[in-house]
């Protein structure tokens, strides 16, 4: 199931599955916020996307 994370900066990050979502959020965290994101955080913040 696709999931979306609404980043506090306003970015919406959508992944087709958990692995993709985590990867995209980690890339976004590094590129935009210069933060390392642990695997649990995107999954805890994720909401169903449809
Ligand atoms: Zn962001």
mmCIF file of the protein (N, C-alpha, C, O) and its ligand, coordinates in Angstrom:
data_MODEL
# 
_entry.id   MODEL 
# 
loop_
_entity.id 
_entity.type 
_entity.pdbx_number_of_molecules 
1 polymer     1 
2 non-polymer 1 
# 
_entity_poly.entity_id                      1 
_entity_poly.type                           'polypeptide(L)' 
_entity_poly.nstd_linkage                   no 
_entity_poly.nstd_monomer                   no 
_entity_poly.pdbx_seq_one_letter_code       
;(UNK)(UNK)(UNK)(UNK)(UNK)(UNK)(UNK)(UNK)(UNK)(UNK)(UNK)(UNK)(UNK)(UNK)(UNK)(UNK)
(UNK)(UNK)(UNK)(UNK)(UNK)(UNK)(UNK)(UNK)(UNK)(UNK)(UNK)(UNK)(UNK)(UNK)(UNK)(UNK)
(UNK)(UNK)(UNK)(UNK)(UNK)(UNK)(UNK)(UNK)(UNK)(UNK)(UNK)(UNK)(UNK)(UNK)(UNK)(UNK)
(UNK)(UNK)
;
_entity_poly.pdbx_seq_one_letter_code_can   XXXXXXXXXXXXXXXXXXXXXXXXXXXXXXXXXXXXXXXXXXXXXXXXXX 
_entity_poly.pdbx_strand_id                 A 
# 
loop_
_entity_poly_seq.entity_id 
_entity_poly_seq.num 
_entity_poly_seq.mon_id 
_entity_poly_seq.hetero 
1 1  UNK n 
1 2  UNK n 
1 3  UNK n 
1 4  UNK n 
1 5  UNK n 
1 6  UNK n 
1 7  UNK n 
1 8  UNK n 
1 9  UNK n 
1 10 UNK n 
1 11 UNK n 
1 12 UNK n 
1 13 UNK n 
1 14 UNK n 
1 15 UNK n 
1 16 UNK n 
1 17 UNK n 
1 18 UNK n 
1 19 UNK n 
1 20 UNK n 
1 21 UNK n 
1 22 UNK n 
1 23 UNK n 
1 24 UNK n 
1 25 UNK n 
1 26 UNK n 
1 27 UNK n 
1 28 UNK n 
1 29 UNK n 
1 30 UNK n 
1 31 UNK n 
1 32 UNK n 
1 33 UNK n 
1 34 UNK n 
1 35 UNK n 
1 36 UNK n 
1 37 UNK n 
1 38 UNK n 
1 39 UNK n 
1 40 UNK n 
1 41 UNK n 
1 42 UNK n 
1 43 UNK n 
1 44 UNK n 
1 45 UNK n 
1 46 UNK n 
1 47 UNK n 
1 48 UNK n 
1 49 UNK n 
1 50 UNK n 
# 
loop_
_struct_asym.id 
_struct_asym.entity_id 
A 1 
B 2 
# 
loop_
_chem_comp.id 
_chem_comp.type 
_chem_comp.mon_nstd_flag 
UNK 'L-peptide linking' . 
ZN  non-polymer         . 
# 
_pdbx_entity_nonpoly.entity_id   2 
_pdbx_entity_nonpoly.name        ? 
_pdbx_entity_nonpoly.comp_id     ZN 
# 
_pdbx_nonpoly_scheme.asym_id         B 
_pdbx_nonpoly_scheme.entity_id       2 
_pdbx_nonpoly_scheme.mon_id          ZN 
_pdbx_nonpoly_scheme.ndb_seq_num     1 
_pdbx_nonpoly_scheme.pdb_seq_num     101 
_pdbx_nonpoly_scheme.auth_seq_num    101 
_pdbx_nonpoly_scheme.pdb_mon_id      ZN 
_pdbx_nonpoly_scheme.auth_mon_id     ZN 
_pdbx_nonpoly_scheme.pdb_strand_id   A 
_pdbx_nonpoly_scheme.pdb_ins_code    . 
# 
loop_
_atom_site.group_PDB 
_atom_site.id 
_atom_site.type_symbol 
_atom_site.label_atom_id 
_atom_site.label_alt_id 
_atom_site.label_comp_id 
_atom_site.label_asym_id 
_atom_site.label_entity_id 
_atom_site.label_seq_id 
_atom_site.pdbx_PDB_ins_code 
_atom_site.Cartn_x 
_atom_site.Cartn_y 
_atom_site.Cartn_z 
_atom_site.occupancy 
_atom_site.B_iso_or_equiv 
_atom_site.pdbx_formal_charge 
_atom_site.auth_seq_id 
_atom_site.auth_comp_id 
_atom_site.auth_asym_id 
_atom_site.auth_atom_id 
_atom_site.pdbx_PDB_model_num 
ATOM   1   N  N  . UNK A 1 1  ? 0.845  -1.189 0.000  1.00 0.00 ? 1   UNK A N  1 
ATOM   2   C  CA . UNK A 1 1  ? 0.000  0.000  0.000  1.00 0.00 ? 1   UNK A CA 1 
ATOM   3   C  C  . UNK A 1 1  ? 0.882  1.242  0.000  1.00 0.00 ? 1   UNK A C  1 
ATOM   4   O  O  . UNK A 1 1  ? 1.854  1.306  0.752  1.00 0.00 ? 1   UNK A O  1 
ATOM   5   N  N  . UNK A 1 2  ? 0.567  2.200  -0.807 1.00 0.00 ? 2   UNK A N  1 
ATOM   6   C  CA . UNK A 1 2  ? 1.335  3.434  -0.870 1.00 0.00 ? 2   UNK A CA 1 
ATOM   7   C  C  . UNK A 1 2  ? 1.108  4.248  0.405  1.00 0.00 ? 2   UNK A C  1 
ATOM   8   O  O  . UNK A 1 2  ? 0.012  4.291  0.963  1.00 0.00 ? 2   UNK A O  1 
ATOM   9   N  N  . UNK A 1 3  ? 2.180  4.883  0.833  1.00 0.00 ? 3   UNK A N  1 
ATOM   10  C  CA . UNK A 1 3  ? 2.096  5.715  2.029  1.00 0.00 ? 3   UNK A CA 1 
ATOM   11  C  C  . UNK A 1 3  ? 2.739  7.060  1.743  1.00 0.00 ? 3   UNK A C  1 
ATOM   12  O  O  . UNK A 1 3  ? 3.592  7.188  0.865  1.00 0.00 ? 3   UNK A O  1 
ATOM   13  N  N  . UNK A 1 4  ? 2.312  8.056  2.499  1.00 0.00 ? 4   UNK A N  1 
ATOM   14  C  CA . UNK A 1 4  ? 2.853  9.402  2.320  1.00 0.00 ? 4   UNK A CA 1 
ATOM   15  C  C  . UNK A 1 4  ? 3.310  9.947  3.668  1.00 0.00 ? 4   UNK A C  1 
ATOM   16  O  O  . UNK A 1 4  ? 2.669  9.731  4.697  1.00 0.00 ? 4   UNK A O  1 
ATOM   17  N  N  . UNK A 1 5  ? 4.428  10.657 3.636  1.00 0.00 ? 5   UNK A N  1 
ATOM   18  C  CA . UNK A 1 5  ? 4.917  11.381 4.806  1.00 0.00 ? 5   UNK A CA 1 
ATOM   19  C  C  . UNK A 1 5  ? 4.852  12.871 4.500  1.00 0.00 ? 5   UNK A C  1 
ATOM   20  O  O  . UNK A 1 5  ? 5.384  13.329 3.489  1.00 0.00 ? 5   UNK A O  1 
ATOM   21  N  N  . UNK A 1 6  ? 4.204  13.615 5.370  1.00 0.00 ? 6   UNK A N  1 
ATOM   22  C  CA . UNK A 1 6  ? 4.161  15.066 5.231  1.00 0.00 ? 6   UNK A CA 1 
ATOM   23  C  C  . UNK A 1 6  ? 5.292  15.654 6.074  1.00 0.00 ? 6   UNK A C  1 
ATOM   24  O  O  . UNK A 1 6  ? 5.193  15.736 7.298  1.00 0.00 ? 6   UNK A O  1 
ATOM   25  N  N  . UNK A 1 7  ? 6.359  16.057 5.403  1.00 0.00 ? 7   UNK A N  1 
ATOM   26  C  CA . UNK A 1 7  ? 7.499  16.616 6.107  1.00 0.00 ? 7   UNK A CA 1 
ATOM   27  C  C  . UNK A 1 7  ? 7.130  17.982 6.681  1.00 0.00 ? 7   UNK A C  1 
ATOM   28  O  O  . UNK A 1 7  ? 6.351  18.718 6.075  1.00 0.00 ? 7   UNK A O  1 
ATOM   29  N  N  . UNK A 1 8  ? 7.685  18.327 7.845  1.00 0.00 ? 8   UNK A N  1 
ATOM   30  C  CA . UNK A 1 8  ? 7.404  19.652 8.425  1.00 0.00 ? 8   UNK A CA 1 
ATOM   31  C  C  . UNK A 1 8  ? 7.747  20.811 7.490  1.00 0.00 ? 8   UNK A C  1 
ATOM   32  O  O  . UNK A 1 8  ? 7.213  21.907 7.659  1.00 0.00 ? 8   UNK A O  1 
ATOM   33  N  N  . UNK A 1 9  ? 8.630  20.596 6.504  1.00 0.00 ? 9   UNK A N  1 
ATOM   34  C  CA . UNK A 1 9  ? 8.988  21.675 5.578  1.00 0.00 ? 9   UNK A CA 1 
ATOM   35  C  C  . UNK A 1 9  ? 7.934  21.873 4.498  1.00 0.00 ? 9   UNK A C  1 
ATOM   36  O  O  . UNK A 1 9  ? 8.033  22.810 3.705  1.00 0.00 ? 9   UNK A O  1 
ATOM   37  N  N  . UNK A 1 10 ? 6.924  21.005 4.455  1.00 0.00 ? 10  UNK A N  1 
ATOM   38  C  CA . UNK A 1 10 ? 5.864  21.159 3.476  1.00 0.00 ? 10  UNK A CA 1 
ATOM   39  C  C  . UNK A 1 10 ? 5.927  20.153 2.342  1.00 0.00 ? 10  UNK A C  1 
ATOM   40  O  O  . UNK A 1 10 ? 4.990  20.029 1.553  1.00 0.00 ? 10  UNK A O  1 
ATOM   41  N  N  . UNK A 1 11 ? 7.046  19.431 2.268  1.00 0.00 ? 11  UNK A N  1 
ATOM   42  C  CA . UNK A 1 11 ? 7.211  18.432 1.221  1.00 0.00 ? 11  UNK A CA 1 
ATOM   43  C  C  . UNK A 1 11 ? 6.347  17.207 1.522  1.00 0.00 ? 11  UNK A C  1 
ATOM   44  O  O  . UNK A 1 11 ? 6.257  16.756 2.664  1.00 0.00 ? 11  UNK A O  1 
ATOM   45  N  N  . UNK A 1 12 ? 5.715  16.681 0.473  1.00 0.00 ? 12  UNK A N  1 
ATOM   46  C  CA . UNK A 1 12 ? 4.988  15.417 0.604  1.00 0.00 ? 12  UNK A CA 1 
ATOM   47  C  C  . UNK A 1 12 ? 5.799  14.337 -0.077 1.00 0.00 ? 12  UNK A C  1 
ATOM   48  O  O  . UNK A 1 12 ? 6.121  14.450 -1.259 1.00 0.00 ? 12  UNK A O  1 
ATOM   49  N  N  . UNK A 1 13 ? 6.127  13.303 0.650  1.00 0.00 ? 13  UNK A N  1 
ATOM   50  C  CA . UNK A 1 13 ? 6.968  12.238 0.131  1.00 0.00 ? 13  UNK A CA 1 
ATOM   51  C  C  . UNK A 1 13 ? 6.139  10.959 0.094  1.00 0.00 ? 13  UNK A C  1 
ATOM   52  O  O  . UNK A 1 13 ? 5.680  10.470 1.125  1.00 0.00 ? 13  UNK A O  1 
ATOM   53  N  N  . UNK A 1 14 ? 5.959  10.432 -1.102 1.00 0.00 ? 14  UNK A N  1 
ATOM   54  C  CA . UNK A 1 14 ? 5.114  9.266  -1.284 1.00 0.00 ? 14  UNK A CA 1 
ATOM   55  C  C  . UNK A 1 14 ? 5.958  8.073  -1.709 1.00 0.00 ? 14  UNK A C  1 
ATOM   56  O  O  . UNK A 1 14 ? 6.818  8.192  -2.582 1.00 0.00 ? 14  UNK A O  1 
ATOM   57  N  N  . UNK A 1 15 ? 5.712  6.930  -1.094 1.00 0.00 ? 15  UNK A N  1 
ATOM   58  C  CA . UNK A 1 15 ? 6.389  5.695  -1.471 1.00 0.00 ? 15  UNK A CA 1 
ATOM   59  C  C  . UNK A 1 15 ? 5.382  4.609  -1.762 1.00 0.00 ? 15  UNK A C  1 
ATOM   60  O  O  . UNK A 1 15 ? 4.323  4.540  -1.137 1.00 0.00 ? 15  UNK A O  1 
ATOM   61  N  N  . UNK A 1 16 ? 5.719  3.759  -2.715 1.00 0.00 ? 16  UNK A N  1 
ATOM   62  C  CA . UNK A 1 16 ? 4.814  2.669  -3.083 1.00 0.00 ? 16  UNK A CA 1 
ATOM   63  C  C  . UNK A 1 16 ? 4.802  1.567  -2.033 1.00 0.00 ? 16  UNK A C  1 
ATOM   64  O  O  . UNK A 1 16 ? 3.864  0.773  -1.962 1.00 0.00 ? 16  UNK A O  1 
ATOM   65  N  N  . UNK A 1 17 ? 5.862  1.526  -1.212 1.00 0.00 ? 17  UNK A N  1 
ATOM   66  C  CA . UNK A 1 17 ? 5.922  0.533  -0.140 1.00 0.00 ? 17  UNK A CA 1 
ATOM   67  C  C  . UNK A 1 17 ? 6.832  1.095  0.956  1.00 0.00 ? 17  UNK A C  1 
ATOM   68  O  O  . UNK A 1 17 ? 7.417  2.168  0.807  1.00 0.00 ? 17  UNK A O  1 
ATOM   69  N  N  . UNK A 1 18 ? 6.939  0.350  2.056  1.00 0.00 ? 18  UNK A N  1 
ATOM   70  C  CA . UNK A 1 18 ? 7.699  0.862  3.189  1.00 0.00 ? 18  UNK A CA 1 
ATOM   71  C  C  . UNK A 1 18 ? 9.159  1.127  2.827  1.00 0.00 ? 18  UNK A C  1 
ATOM   72  O  O  . UNK A 1 18 ? 9.723  2.154  3.203  1.00 0.00 ? 18  UNK A O  1 
ATOM   73  N  N  . UNK A 1 19 ? 9.766  0.193  2.093  1.00 0.00 ? 19  UNK A N  1 
ATOM   74  C  CA . UNK A 1 19 ? 11.183 0.345  1.771  1.00 0.00 ? 19  UNK A CA 1 
ATOM   75  C  C  . UNK A 1 19 ? 11.431 1.599  0.945  1.00 0.00 ? 19  UNK A C  1 
ATOM   76  O  O  . UNK A 1 19 ? 12.373 2.350  1.200  1.00 0.00 ? 19  UNK A O  1 
ATOM   77  N  N  . UNK A 1 20 ? 10.561 1.818  -0.063 1.00 0.00 ? 20  UNK A N  1 
ATOM   78  C  CA . UNK A 1 20 ? 10.743 2.991  -0.911 1.00 0.00 ? 20  UNK A CA 1 
ATOM   79  C  C  . UNK A 1 20 ? 10.493 4.272  -0.112 1.00 0.00 ? 20  UNK A C  1 
ATOM   80  O  O  . UNK A 1 20 ? 11.224 5.251  -0.261 1.00 0.00 ? 20  UNK A O  1 
ATOM   81  N  N  . UNK A 1 21 ? 9.474  4.263  0.726  1.00 0.00 ? 21  UNK A N  1 
ATOM   82  C  CA . UNK A 1 21 ? 9.165  5.437  1.525  1.00 0.00 ? 21  UNK A CA 1 
ATOM   83  C  C  . UNK A 1 21 ? 10.344 5.789  2.428  1.00 0.00 ? 21  UNK A C  1 
ATOM   84  O  O  . UNK A 1 21 ? 10.751 6.949  2.497  1.00 0.00 ? 21  UNK A O  1 
ATOM   85  N  N  . UNK A 1 22 ? 10.885 4.803  3.109  1.00 0.00 ? 22  UNK A N  1 
ATOM   86  C  CA . UNK A 1 22 ? 12.024 5.050  4.001  1.00 0.00 ? 22  UNK A CA 1 
ATOM   87  C  C  . UNK A 1 22 ? 13.198 5.612  3.212  1.00 0.00 ? 22  UNK A C  1 
ATOM   88  O  O  . UNK A 1 22 ? 13.850 6.559  3.654  1.00 0.00 ? 22  UNK A O  1 
ATOM   89  N  N  . UNK A 1 23 ? 13.471 5.028  2.038  1.00 0.00 ? 23  UNK A N  1 
ATOM   90  C  CA . UNK A 1 23 ? 14.603 5.495  1.236  1.00 0.00 ? 23  UNK A CA 1 
ATOM   91  C  C  . UNK A 1 23 ? 14.403 6.952  0.798  1.00 0.00 ? 23  UNK A C  1 
ATOM   92  O  O  . UNK A 1 23 ? 15.327 7.762  0.874  1.00 0.00 ? 23  UNK A O  1 
ATOM   93  N  N  . UNK A 1 24 ? 13.205 7.270  0.344  1.00 0.00 ? 24  UNK A N  1 
ATOM   94  C  CA . UNK A 1 24 ? 12.950 8.629  -0.137 1.00 0.00 ? 24  UNK A CA 1 
ATOM   95  C  C  . UNK A 1 24 ? 13.006 9.650  1.004  1.00 0.00 ? 24  UNK A C  1 
ATOM   96  O  O  . UNK A 1 24 ? 13.515 10.758 0.833  1.00 0.00 ? 24  UNK A O  1 
ATOM   97  N  N  . UNK A 1 25 ? 12.478 9.261  2.166  1.00 0.00 ? 25  UNK A N  1 
ATOM   98  C  CA . UNK A 1 25 ? 12.516 10.191 3.297  1.00 0.00 ? 25  UNK A CA 1 
ATOM   99  C  C  . UNK A 1 25 ? 13.950 10.381 3.777  1.00 0.00 ? 25  UNK A C  1 
ATOM   100 O  O  . UNK A 1 25 ? 14.340 11.487 4.152  1.00 0.00 ? 25  UNK A O  1 
ATOM   101 N  N  . UNK A 1 26 ? 14.732 9.308  3.767  1.00 0.00 ? 26  UNK A N  1 
ATOM   102 C  CA . UNK A 1 26 ? 16.139 9.438  4.166  1.00 0.00 ? 26  UNK A CA 1 
ATOM   103 C  C  . UNK A 1 26 ? 16.887 10.338 3.191  1.00 0.00 ? 26  UNK A C  1 
ATOM   104 O  O  . UNK A 1 26 ? 17.691 11.171 3.609  1.00 0.00 ? 26  UNK A O  1 
ATOM   105 N  N  . UNK A 1 27 ? 16.630 10.179 1.895  1.00 0.00 ? 27  UNK A N  1 
ATOM   106 C  CA . UNK A 1 27 ? 17.284 11.027 0.896  1.00 0.00 ? 27  UNK A CA 1 
ATOM   107 C  C  . UNK A 1 27 ? 16.858 12.483 1.077  1.00 0.00 ? 27  UNK A C  1 
ATOM   108 O  O  . UNK A 1 27 ? 17.685 13.393 1.009  1.00 0.00 ? 27  UNK A O  1 
ATOM   109 N  N  . UNK A 1 28 ? 15.572 12.695 1.307  1.00 0.00 ? 28  UNK A N  1 
ATOM   110 C  CA . UNK A 1 28 ? 15.064 14.047 1.520  1.00 0.00 ? 28  UNK A CA 1 
ATOM   111 C  C  . UNK A 1 28 ? 15.699 14.661 2.769  1.00 0.00 ? 28  UNK A C  1 
ATOM   112 O  O  . UNK A 1 28 ? 16.118 15.818 2.754  1.00 0.00 ? 28  UNK A O  1 
ATOM   113 N  N  . UNK A 1 29 ? 15.768 13.882 3.846  1.00 0.00 ? 29  UNK A N  1 
ATOM   114 C  CA . UNK A 1 29 ? 16.365 14.383 5.084  1.00 0.00 ? 29  UNK A CA 1 
ATOM   115 C  C  . UNK A 1 29 ? 17.800 14.814 4.880  1.00 0.00 ? 29  UNK A C  1 
ATOM   116 O  O  . UNK A 1 29 ? 18.220 15.855 5.387  1.00 0.00 ? 29  UNK A O  1 
ATOM   117 N  N  . UNK A 1 30 ? 18.552 14.024 4.142  1.00 0.00 ? 30  UNK A N  1 
ATOM   118 C  CA . UNK A 1 30 ? 19.957 14.357 3.913  1.00 0.00 ? 30  UNK A CA 1 
ATOM   119 C  C  . UNK A 1 30 ? 20.097 15.563 2.999  1.00 0.00 ? 30  UNK A C  1 
ATOM   120 O  O  . UNK A 1 30 ? 20.872 16.478 3.277  1.00 0.00 ? 30  UNK A O  1 
ATOM   121 N  N  . UNK A 1 31 ? 19.335 15.558 1.900  1.00 0.00 ? 31  UNK A N  1 
ATOM   122 C  CA . UNK A 1 31 ? 19.505 16.583 0.871  1.00 0.00 ? 31  UNK A CA 1 
ATOM   123 C  C  . UNK A 1 31 ? 18.980 17.932 1.341  1.00 0.00 ? 31  UNK A C  1 
ATOM   124 O  O  . UNK A 1 31 ? 19.597 18.963 1.072  1.00 0.00 ? 31  UNK A O  1 
ATOM   125 N  N  . UNK A 1 32 ? 17.854 17.938 2.036  1.00 0.00 ? 32  UNK A N  1 
ATOM   126 C  CA . UNK A 1 32 ? 17.184 19.194 2.354  1.00 0.00 ? 32  UNK A CA 1 
ATOM   127 C  C  . UNK A 1 32 ? 17.490 19.650 3.787  1.00 0.00 ? 32  UNK A C  1 
ATOM   128 O  O  . UNK A 1 32 ? 17.714 20.833 4.040  1.00 0.00 ? 32  UNK A O  1 
ATOM   129 N  N  . UNK A 1 33 ? 17.493 18.688 4.715  1.00 0.00 ? 33  UNK A N  1 
ATOM   130 C  CA . UNK A 1 33 ? 17.620 19.064 6.124  1.00 0.00 ? 33  UNK A CA 1 
ATOM   131 C  C  . UNK A 1 33 ? 18.973 18.701 6.714  1.00 0.00 ? 33  UNK A C  1 
ATOM   132 O  O  . UNK A 1 33 ? 19.263 19.035 7.862  1.00 0.00 ? 33  UNK A O  1 
ATOM   133 N  N  . UNK A 1 34 ? 19.794 18.023 5.940  1.00 0.00 ? 34  UNK A N  1 
ATOM   134 C  CA . UNK A 1 34 ? 21.107 17.581 6.418  1.00 0.00 ? 34  UNK A CA 1 
ATOM   135 C  C  . UNK A 1 34 ? 20.979 16.813 7.728  1.00 0.00 ? 34  UNK A C  1 
ATOM   136 O  O  . UNK A 1 34 ? 21.738 17.019 8.674  1.00 0.00 ? 34  UNK A O  1 
ATOM   137 N  N  . UNK A 1 35 ? 19.988 15.916 7.749  1.00 0.00 ? 35  UNK A N  1 
ATOM   138 C  CA . UNK A 1 35 ? 19.764 15.084 8.928  1.00 0.00 ? 35  UNK A CA 1 
ATOM   139 C  C  . UNK A 1 35 ? 19.719 13.631 8.496  1.00 0.00 ? 35  UNK A C  1 
ATOM   140 O  O  . UNK A 1 35 ? 19.213 13.287 7.428  1.00 0.00 ? 35  UNK A O  1 
ATOM   141 N  N  . UNK A 1 36 ? 20.264 12.794 9.360  1.00 0.00 ? 36  UNK A N  1 
ATOM   142 C  CA . UNK A 1 36 ? 20.099 11.361 9.152  1.00 0.00 ? 36  UNK A CA 1 
ATOM   143 C  C  . UNK A 1 36 ? 18.764 10.937 9.737  1.00 0.00 ? 36  UNK A C  1 
ATOM   144 O  O  . UNK A 1 36 ? 18.428 11.297 10.865 1.00 0.00 ? 36  UNK A O  1 
ATOM   145 N  N  . UNK A 1 37 ? 18.010 10.174 8.969  1.00 0.00 ? 37  UNK A N  1 
ATOM   146 C  CA . UNK A 1 37 ? 16.685 9.721  9.378  1.00 0.00 ? 37  UNK A CA 1 
ATOM   147 C  C  . UNK A 1 37 ? 16.752 8.224  9.623  1.00 0.00 ? 37  UNK A C  1 
ATOM   148 O  O  . UNK A 1 37 ? 17.168 7.462  8.750  1.00 0.00 ? 37  UNK A O  1 
ATOM   149 N  N  . UNK A 1 38 ? 16.347 7.813  10.795 1.00 0.00 ? 38  UNK A N  1 
ATOM   150 C  CA . UNK A 1 38 ? 16.331 6.384  11.082 1.00 0.00 ? 38  UNK A CA 1 
ATOM   151 C  C  . UNK A 1 38 ? 15.115 5.740  10.410 1.00 0.00 ? 38  UNK A C  1 
ATOM   152 O  O  . UNK A 1 38 ? 14.160 6.425  10.047 1.00 0.00 ? 38  UNK A O  1 
ATOM   153 N  N  . UNK A 1 39 ? 15.165 4.424  10.252 1.00 0.00 ? 39  UNK A N  1 
ATOM   154 C  CA . UNK A 1 39 ? 14.109 3.739  9.522  1.00 0.00 ? 39  UNK A CA 1 
ATOM   155 C  C  . UNK A 1 39 ? 12.745 3.889  10.191 1.00 0.00 ? 39  UNK A C  1 
ATOM   156 O  O  . UNK A 1 39 ? 11.719 3.949  9.512  1.00 0.00 ? 39  UNK A O  1 
ATOM   157 N  N  . UNK A 1 40 ? 12.735 3.949  11.511 1.00 0.00 ? 40  UNK A N  1 
ATOM   158 C  CA . UNK A 1 40 ? 11.460 3.976  12.219 1.00 0.00 ? 40  UNK A CA 1 
ATOM   159 C  C  . UNK A 1 40 ? 10.691 5.272  12.045 1.00 0.00 ? 40  UNK A C  1 
ATOM   160 O  O  . UNK A 1 40 ? 9.460  5.275  12.088 1.00 0.00 ? 40  UNK A O  1 
ATOM   161 N  N  . UNK A 1 41 ? 11.409 6.379  11.846 1.00 0.00 ? 41  UNK A N  1 
ATOM   162 C  CA . UNK A 1 41 ? 10.729 7.673  11.816 1.00 0.00 ? 41  UNK A CA 1 
ATOM   163 C  C  . UNK A 1 41 ? 9.755  7.834  10.654 1.00 0.00 ? 41  UNK A C  1 
ATOM   164 O  O  . UNK A 1 41 ? 8.609  8.225  10.877 1.00 0.00 ? 41  UNK A O  1 
ATOM   165 N  N  . UNK A 1 42 ? 10.169 7.547  9.422  1.00 0.00 ? 42  UNK A N  1 
ATOM   166 C  CA . UNK A 1 42 ? 9.204  7.697  8.318  1.00 0.00 ? 42  UNK A CA 1 
ATOM   167 C  C  . UNK A 1 42 ? 7.988  6.800  8.494  1.00 0.00 ? 42  UNK A C  1 
ATOM   168 O  O  . UNK A 1 42 ? 6.868  7.190  8.165  1.00 0.00 ? 42  UNK A O  1 
ATOM   169 N  N  . UNK A 1 43 ? 8.207  5.614  9.008  1.00 0.00 ? 43  UNK A N  1 
ATOM   170 C  CA . UNK A 1 43 ? 7.082  4.690  9.168  1.00 0.00 ? 43  UNK A CA 1 
ATOM   171 C  C  . UNK A 1 43 ? 6.130  5.177  10.265 1.00 0.00 ? 43  UNK A C  1 
ATOM   172 O  O  . UNK A 1 43 ? 4.917  4.991  10.176 1.00 0.00 ? 43  UNK A O  1 
ATOM   173 N  N  . UNK A 1 44 ? 6.694  5.796  11.288 1.00 0.00 ? 44  UNK A N  1 
ATOM   174 C  CA . UNK A 1 44 ? 5.844  6.324  12.363 1.00 0.00 ? 44  UNK A CA 1 
ATOM   175 C  C  . UNK A 1 44 ? 5.041  7.534  11.880 1.00 0.00 ? 44  UNK A C  1 
ATOM   176 O  O  . UNK A 1 44 ? 3.928  7.777  12.346 1.00 0.00 ? 44  UNK A O  1 
ATOM   177 N  N  . UNK A 1 45 ? 5.622  8.294  10.935 1.00 0.00 ? 45  UNK A N  1 
ATOM   178 C  CA . UNK A 1 45 ? 4.955  9.505  10.443 1.00 0.00 ? 45  UNK A CA 1 
ATOM   179 C  C  . UNK A 1 45 ? 4.044  9.236  9.257  1.00 0.00 ? 45  UNK A C  1 
ATOM   180 O  O  . UNK A 1 45 ? 3.273  10.107 8.854  1.00 0.00 ? 45  UNK A O  1 
ATOM   181 N  N  . UNK A 1 46 ? 4.126  8.045  8.702  1.00 0.00 ? 46  UNK A N  1 
ATOM   182 C  CA . UNK A 1 46 ? 3.456  7.777  7.431  1.00 0.00 ? 46  UNK A CA 1 
ATOM   183 C  C  . UNK A 1 46 ? 1.943  7.696  7.597  1.00 0.00 ? 46  UNK A C  1 
ATOM   184 O  O  . UNK A 1 46 ? 1.423  7.261  8.624  1.00 0.00 ? 46  UNK A O  1 
ATOM   185 N  N  . UNK A 1 47 ? 1.264  8.135  6.544  1.00 0.00 ? 47  UNK A N  1 
ATOM   186 C  CA . UNK A 1 47 ? -0.177 8.000  6.467  1.00 0.00 ? 47  UNK A CA 1 
ATOM   187 C  C  . UNK A 1 47 ? -0.519 7.312  5.159  1.00 0.00 ? 47  UNK A C  1 
ATOM   188 O  O  . UNK A 1 47 ? 0.239  7.411  4.194  1.00 0.00 ? 47  UNK A O  1 
ATOM   189 N  N  . UNK A 1 48 ? -1.643 6.619  5.108  1.00 0.00 ? 48  UNK A N  1 
ATOM   190 C  CA . UNK A 1 48 ? -2.031 5.975  3.852  1.00 0.00 ? 48  UNK A CA 1 
ATOM   191 C  C  . UNK A 1 48 ? -2.226 6.999  2.738  1.00 0.00 ? 48  UNK A C  1 
ATOM   192 O  O  . UNK A 1 48 ? -2.834 8.048  2.954  1.00 0.00 ? 48  UNK A O  1 
ATOM   193 N  N  . UNK A 1 49 ? -1.719 6.700  1.564  1.00 0.00 ? 49  UNK A N  1 
ATOM   194 C  CA . UNK A 1 49 ? -1.907 7.568  0.391  1.00 0.00 ? 49  UNK A CA 1 
ATOM   195 C  C  . UNK A 1 49 ? -2.881 6.892  -0.561 1.00 0.00 ? 49  UNK A C  1 
ATOM   196 O  O  . UNK A 1 49 ? -2.829 5.679  -0.768 1.00 0.00 ? 49  UNK A O  1 
ATOM   197 N  N  . UNK A 1 50 ? -3.754 7.681  -1.127 1.00 0.00 ? 50  UNK A N  1 
ATOM   198 C  CA . UNK A 1 50 ? -4.645 7.082  -2.128 1.00 0.00 ? 50  UNK A CA 1 
ATOM   199 C  C  . UNK A 1 50 ? -5.021 8.116  -3.180 1.00 0.00 ? 50  UNK A C  1 
ATOM   200 O  O  . UNK A 1 50 ? -5.766 7.807  -4.111 1.00 0.00 ? 50  UNK A O  1 
HETATM 201 ZN ZN . ZN  B 2 .  ? 11.493 18.309 4.520  1.00 0.00 ? 101 ZN  A ZN 1 
# 
